[in-house]
Amino acid sequence: MAENPDINNLASGMIHDSRHAEQFRRGISFSQETAVPMEMEASQFTVDVMKNMGTFDASTMKSYEDDAKTGHIYRRGWTDKSTPESREKVFSTMKKPRK
């Protein structure tokens, strides 16, 4: 959840989390196999939106650009168990047109 008094972090967090909602709507389940690619995809979406808007500071942009490359896991005890197949499933599902 986006919680930050900094408007750049708040707005970018809302964009990022909205992408997770779309991922769930498209049937992607959050698991140790999909967490990292879901974060990567949501962060790349956020970067694209922020670049389109053009009003975000450099440090916010960089943090999402970095996460788009590496992803992250925020759940305690989880590790990255993604595979090339689970990554491809997330990325290909999200590239399809919205129904």
Backbone as CSV, one residue per row, in Angstrom:
resi,resn,N_x,N_y,N_z,CA_x,CA_y,CA_z,C_x,C_y,C_z
1,MET,0.845,-1.177,0.000,0.000,0.000,0.000,0.886,1.234,0.000
2,ALA,0.507,2.235,-0.739,1.283,3.467,-0.841,1.052,4.340,0.385
3,GLU,2.079,4.463,1.194,2.004,5.312,2.381,3.262,6.163,2.439
4,ASN,3.146,7.436,2.068,4.308,8.300,2.096,3.854,9.740,1.923
5,PRO,4.399,10.660,2.741,4.026,12.065,2.583,4.651,12.709,1.345
6,ASP,5.615,12.040,0.706,6.249,12.547,-0.499,5.331,12.261,-1.686
7,ILE,4.934,13.297,-2.392,3.961,13.147,-3.482,4.478,12.256,-4.601
8,ASN,5.783,12.274,-4.873,6.339,11.409,-5.913,6.180,9.941,-5.543
9,ASN,6.515,9.608,-4.295,6.394,8.220,-3.848,4.933,7.791,-3.735
10,LEU,4.089,8.673,-3.261,2.677,8.352,-3.126,2.048,8.074,-4.493
11,ALA,2.264,8.975,-5.443,1.666,8.816,-6.773,2.231,7.594,-7.495
12,SER,3.539,7.401,-7.428,4.132,6.249,-8.106,3.684,4.939,-7.459
13,GLY,3.517,4.936,-6.143,3.009,3.749,-5.457,1.591,3.409,-5.879
14,MET,0.782,4.428,-6.104,-0.588,4.192,-6.562,-0.591,3.620,-7.979
15,ILE,0.277,4.133,-8.833,0.378,3.605,-10.199,0.815,2.148,-10.153
16,HIS,1.849,1.881,-9.373,2.401,0.523,-9.247,1.349,-0.450,-8.711
17,ASP,0.673,-0.069,-7.644,-0.330,-0.960,-7.048,-1.532,-1.164,-7.961
18,SER,-1.857,-0.156,-8.773,-2.967,-0.334,-9.716,-2.624,-1.403,-10.746
19,ARG,-1.356,-1.526,-11.075,-0.945,-2.560,-12.025,-1.089,-3.949,-11.404
20,HIS,-0.810,-4.054,-10.098,-1.030,-5.340,-9.430,-2.510,-5.720,-9.492
21,ALA,-3.381,-4.759,-9.327,-4.820,-5.048,-9.428,-5.153,-5.601,-10.808
22,GLU,-4.548,-5.040,-11.837,-4.776,-5.528,-13.202,-4.184,-6.925,-13.386
23,GLN,-3.038,-7.175,-12.780,-2.447,-8.516,-12.850,-3.402,-9.550,-12.243
24,PHE,-3.950,-9.237,-11.091,-4.892,-10.153,-10.435,-6.149,-10.329,-11.296
25,ARG,-6.634,-9.234,-11.878,-7.825,-9.304,-12.721,-7.598,-10.223,-13.923
26,ARG,-6.375,-10.273,-14.393,-6.044,-11.135,-15.532,-5.710,-12.563,-15.122
27,GLY,-5.871,-12.876,-13.839,-5.729,-14.252,-13.387,-4.354,-14.675,-12.920
28,ILE,-3.445,-13.728,-12.729,-2.122,-14.081,-12.217,-2.200,-14.132,-10.693
29,SER,-1.798,-15.250,-10.130,-1.816,-15.422,-8.676,-0.459,-15.046,-8.100
30,PHE,-0.485,-14.421,-6.941,0.740,-14.000,-6.270,1.317,-15.178,-5.497
31,SER,2.517,-15.595,-5.855,3.174,-16.724,-5.199,4.682,-16.498,-5.253
32,GLN,5.422,-17.403,-4.649,6.882,-17.281,-4.705,7.400,-17.428,-6.136
33,GLU,6.638,-18.095,-6.982,7.032,-18.263,-8.377,6.740,-17.025,-9.220
34,THR,5.742,-16.248,-8.807,5.335,-15.096,-9.623,5.636,-13.740,-8.995
35,ALA,5.994,-13.699,-7.723,6.171,-12.418,-7.019,7.176,-11.507,-7.712
36,VAL,8.369,-12.016,-7.977,9.402,-11.169,-8.582,9.007,-10.711,-9.988
37,PRO,8.556,-11.604,-10.875,8.159,-11.087,-12.195,6.956,-10.137,-12.130
38,MET,6.052,-10.355,-11.189,4.927,-9.425,-11.049,5.428,-8.048,-10.622
39,GLU,6.382,-8.015,-9.708,6.950,-6.733,-9.277,7.716,-6.071,-10.410
40,MET,8.472,-6.860,-11.165,9.211,-6.309,-12.297,8.258,-5.696,-13.321
41,GLU,7.205,-6.423,-13.644,6.256,-5.950,-14.647,5.518,-4.703,-14.159
42,ALA,5.094,-4.714,-12.893,4.392,-3.547,-12.345,5.317,-2.334,-12.278
43,SER,6.581,-2.567,-11.976,7.532,-1.455,-11.929,7.811,-0.906,-13.318
44,GLN,7.905,-1.767,-14.330,8.110,-1.271,-15.694,6.900,-0.474,-16.156
45,PHE,5.708,-0.938,-15.817,4.492,-0.193,-16.123,4.557,1.191,-15.473
46,THR,4.993,1.227,-14.217,5.091,2.488,-13.474,6.086,3.426,-14.142
47,VAL,7.228,2.906,-14.553,8.232,3.715,-15.250,7.632,4.313,-16.521
48,ASP,6.944,3.492,-17.289,6.344,3.978,-18.540,5.336,5.096,-18.286
49,VAL,4.506,4.927,-17.270,3.514,5.959,-16.944,4.214,7.229,-16.452
50,MET,5.208,7.071,-15.576,5.915,8.248,-15.053,6.610,9.008,-16.174
51,LYS,7.214,8.295,-17.123,7.867,8.971,-18.254,6.837,9.708,-19.104
52,ASN,5.684,9.120,-19.267,4.614,9.750,-20.032,4.145,11.034,-19.356
53,MET,4.038,10.986,-18.031,3.580,12.157,-17.282,4.672,13.215,-17.177
54,GLY,5.919,12.760,-17.001,7.051,13.670,-16.985,7.187,14.553,-15.767
55,THR,6.574,14.193,-14.666,6.611,15.095,-13.507,7.232,14.463,-12.261
56,PHE,7.927,13.351,-12.400,8.464,12.647,-11.240,9.951,12.936,-11.064
57,ASP,10.390,12.950,-9.806,11.801,13.241,-9.552,12.687,12.060,-9.940
58,ALA,13.972,12.335,-10.112,14.930,11.349,-10.615,15.088,10.161,-9.675
59,SER,15.056,10.378,-8.382,15.262,9.256,-7.454,14.079,8.292,-7.470
60,THR,12.868,8.805,-7.605,11.694,7.939,-7.715,11.766,7.141,-9.006
61,MET,12.109,7.812,-10.090,12.229,7.137,-11.381,13.279,6.036,-11.307
62,LYS,14.434,6.333,-10.730,15.510,5.349,-10.656,15.110,4.140,-9.826
63,SER,14.408,4.351,-8.734,14.031,3.207,-7.889,13.110,2.252,-8.652
64,TYR,12.202,2.786,-9.449,11.314,1.921,-10.237,12.033,1.317,-11.440
65,GLU,12.952,2.057,-12.044,13.747,1.488,-13.136,14.579,0.306,-12.635
66,ASP,15.175,0.463,-11.461,15.961,-0.630,-10.875,15.075,-1.832,-10.561
67,ASP,13.907,-1.578,-9.981,13.004,-2.675,-9.625,12.442,-3.374,-10.866
68,ALA,12.312,-2.638,-11.960,11.846,-3.254,-13.208,12.853,-4.281,-13.722
69,LYS,14.114,-4.110,-13.348,15.158,-5.050,-13.761,15.293,-6.232,-12.805
70,THR,15.068,-5.995,-11.512,15.362,-7.030,-10.514,14.147,-7.561,-9.774
71,GLY,13.108,-6.750,-9.652,11.965,-7.125,-8.832,12.353,-7.148,-7.358
72,HIS,11.410,-7.511,-6.525,11.682,-7.621,-5.094,10.625,-8.502,-4.450
73,ILE,10.935,-8.960,-3.266,9.983,-9.743,-2.475,9.804,-9.019,-1.151
74,TYR,8.571,-8.733,-0.807,8.327,-8.026,0.449,7.766,-8.931,1.535
75,ARG,7.380,-10.141,1.178,6.828,-11.057,2.180,7.938,-11.739,2.948
76,ARG,7.864,-11.640,4.252,8.857,-12.266,5.116,8.868,-13.777,4.896
77,GLY,10.076,-14.331,4.745,10.229,-15.768,4.589,10.156,-16.271,3.159
78,TRP,9.729,-15.419,2.231,9.651,-15.842,0.839,11.003,-15.658,0.167
79,THR,11.269,-16.492,-0.829,12.435,-16.340,-1.680,11.969,-16.349,-3.132
80,ASP,12.843,-15.895,-4.007,12.509,-15.874,-5.431,12.570,-17.285,-5.978
81,LYS,11.421,-17.826,-6.331,11.354,-19.156,-6.933,10.837,-19.065,-8.365
82,SER,10.984,-17.872,-8.943,10.530,-17.712,-10.324,11.437,-18.497,-11.259
83,THR,10.865,-18.898,-12.357,11.573,-19.639,-13.398,11.401,-18.869,-14.705
84,PRO,12.164,-19.222,-15.720,11.926,-18.566,-17.013,10.468,-18.714,-17.464
85,GLU,9.859,-19.865,-17.154,8.471,-20.099,-17.551,7.497,-19.210,-16.765
86,SER,7.715,-19.091,-15.459,6.792,-18.257,-14.663,6.954,-16.785,-15.016
87,ARG,8.163,-16.366,-15.319,8.383,-14.977,-15.751,7.683,-14.725,-17.087
88,GLU,7.859,-15.640,-18.013,7.233,-15.483,-19.333,5.713,-15.446,-19.218
89,LYS,5.153,-16.266,-18.334,3.702,-16.270,-18.163,3.202,-14.899,-17.706
90,VAL,3.886,-14.309,-16.731,3.486,-12.987,-16.244,3.611,-11.958,-17.364
91,PHE,4.778,-11.911,-18.003,5.016,-10.884,-19.020,4.100,-11.046,-20.231
92,SER,3.899,-12.274,-20.690,3.043,-12.468,-21.864,1.578,-12.184,-21.545
93,THR,1.140,-12.557,-20.346,-0.238,-12.271,-19.953,-0.493,-10.769,-19.918
94,MET,0.462,-10.025,-19.422,0.259,-8.590,-19.278,0.462,-7.830,-20.595
95,LYS,1.074,-8.449,-21.593,1.238,-7.786,-22.897,-0.019,-7.918,-23.753
96,LYS,-0.869,-8.875,-23.420,-2.094,-9.073,-24.201,-3.032,-7.883,-24.006
97,PRO,-3.833,-7.596,-25.019,-4.818,-6.507,-24.862,-5.794,-6.827,-23.733
98,ARG,-6.218,-5.796,-23.061,-7.187,-5.945,-21.985,-8.530,-6.332,-22.568
99,LYS,-9.186,-7.310,-21.946,-10.487,-7.766,-22.438,-11.592,-6.889,-21.909
